[in-house]
Amino acid sequence: MTDRTAGAIDAVPEADYMEQTVPAYPDLDDEDVLVPSGEPALEASEADVLEQSIAVPLDDDYEDTGSAY
């Protein structure tokens, strides 16, 4: 007899889990900031360049504040 019940909702196939846990840049420390070196190809204000170099946290969980957007 075949078990047709849905498995655990949170269940993720092992291959998908392994693929998603591999770091994109394994040799790069979290504190390192990728800053372009040398002559820039395009002109940009220094403030824009600094703003774009700020690391963004990868936390996908949002705090539940109880209010709607």
C-alpha positions, 0 to 999 in steps of 0.5 A: 500500500502506498502512503499518500499523506503529505510529508512534513511541510518544512521538509526540504530535499537534502540536495536543495538544502545542501545547495542553499547552504553553500556560501556564495563567496567562501573565501570572503569574511563577513566584515570584508567590504567589496570596494572597487579599486583603481580608476572607476569606469563610471562617474559617481559621487563619493557619497553614492559610492560609500552608500553602496559599499555598506554591507546589507544583512542577509536576515530574511525574517521581519520583525512582527510589529503588528501593523500593516504596511 
